[in-house]
Amino acid sequence: MSGKFLEIAKYAGEAKDSMDDARQVIAYFADDNRKLNAAIQGVQGAVGAISAYKGVIGLLGIESKSAENAMRDLSHAMMALNGLQ
């Protein structure tokens, strides 16, 4: 492959990457539920963090009532947000 071809291929790759980025931004703003989806993703992240924490303390044999309560509350919040979606 010639140097000129590689230069053109690199430019084409950068252009494709830019178009993909633009497509993602457009899709985000075209989504009528973007705020709700952002809230759901936030709750999912929190549930994931609490799940990881609960898993670690379970592996260590530590019981935590507050972790169980937090997991239950986050699970209820997730169900409510999913119901709104």
C-alpha positions as CSV (number, residue, x, y, z in Angstrom):
1,M,0.0,0.0,0.0
2,S,1.3,3.4,-0.9
3,G,1.7,6.3,1.5
4,K,-0.9,8.3,-0.4
5,F,-3.5,5.4,0.0
6,L,-2.8,5.2,3.8
7,E,-3.2,8.9,4.1
8,I,-6.6,8.8,2.3
9,A,-7.6,5.8,4.4
10,K,-6.7,7.6,7.6
11,Y,-8.7,10.7,6.5
12,A,-11.7,8.4,5.6
13,G,-11.5,6.7,9.0
14,E,-11.5,10.1,10.8
15,A,-14.4,11.3,8.7
16,K,-16.4,8.1,9.5
17,D,-15.6,8.5,13.2
18,S,-16.9,12.1,13.1
19,M,-20.1,11.0,11.3
20,D,-20.7,8.3,13.9
21,D,-20.2,10.8,16.7
22,A,-22.7,13.2,15.0
23,R,-25.2,10.3,14.5
24,Q,-25.0,9.5,18.2
25,V,-25.6,13.2,19.2
26,I,-28.5,13.5,16.8
27,A,-30.1,10.3,18.1
28,Y,-29.7,11.6,21.7
29,F,-31.6,14.8,20.9
30,A,-34.2,13.0,18.8
31,D,-35.1,10.8,21.7
32,D,-38.2,12.3,23.4
33,N,-37.5,10.3,26.5
34,R,-33.8,11.3,26.9
35,K,-34.3,12.7,30.4
36,L,-36.2,9.6,31.6
37,N,-33.6,7.4,29.9
38,A,-30.8,9.3,31.6
39,A,-32.5,8.9,35.0
40,I,-33.0,5.1,34.3
41,Q,-29.3,4.8,33.5
42,G,-28.3,6.6,36.6
43,V,-30.5,4.3,38.8
44,Q,-29.1,1.3,36.9
45,G,-25.6,2.5,37.7
46,A,-26.5,2.9,41.4
47,V,-28.1,-0.6,41.5
48,G,-25.0,-2.0,39.9
49,A,-22.7,-0.4,42.5
50,I,-24.9,-1.6,45.3
51,S,-25.0,-5.1,43.8
52,A,-21.2,-5.2,43.6
53,Y,-20.9,-3.9,47.2
54,K,-23.4,-6.5,48.4
55,G,-21.6,-9.2,46.5
56,V,-18.3,-8.3,48.1
57,I,-19.7,-8.2,51.6
58,G,-21.5,-11.4,51.0
59,L,-18.2,-13.1,49.9
60,L,-16.6,-11.8,53.1
61,G,-19.4,-13.2,55.2
62,I,-20.5,-9.8,56.4
63,E,-24.2,-9.1,56.9
64,S,-25.5,-5.6,56.3
65,K,-29.1,-4.7,56.9
66,S,-28.5,-1.1,55.5
67,A,-27.1,-2.6,52.2
68,E,-30.1,-4.8,51.9
69,N,-32.5,-1.9,52.5
70,A,-30.6,0.3,50.0
71,M,-30.8,-2.5,47.4
72,R,-34.5,-3.0,48.0
73,D,-35.1,0.8,47.7
74,L,-33.1,1.1,44.5
75,S,-34.9,-2.0,43.1
76,H,-38.2,-0.3,43.7
77,A,-37.0,2.9,42.1
78,M,-35.8,0.9,39.1
79,M,-39.2,-0.8,38.7
80,A,-41.0,2.6,38.9
81,L,-38.7,4.2,36.3
82,N,-39.1,1.1,34.0
83,G,-42.9,1.4,34.4
84,L,-42.7,5.0,33.2
85,Q,-40.6,4.2,30.2
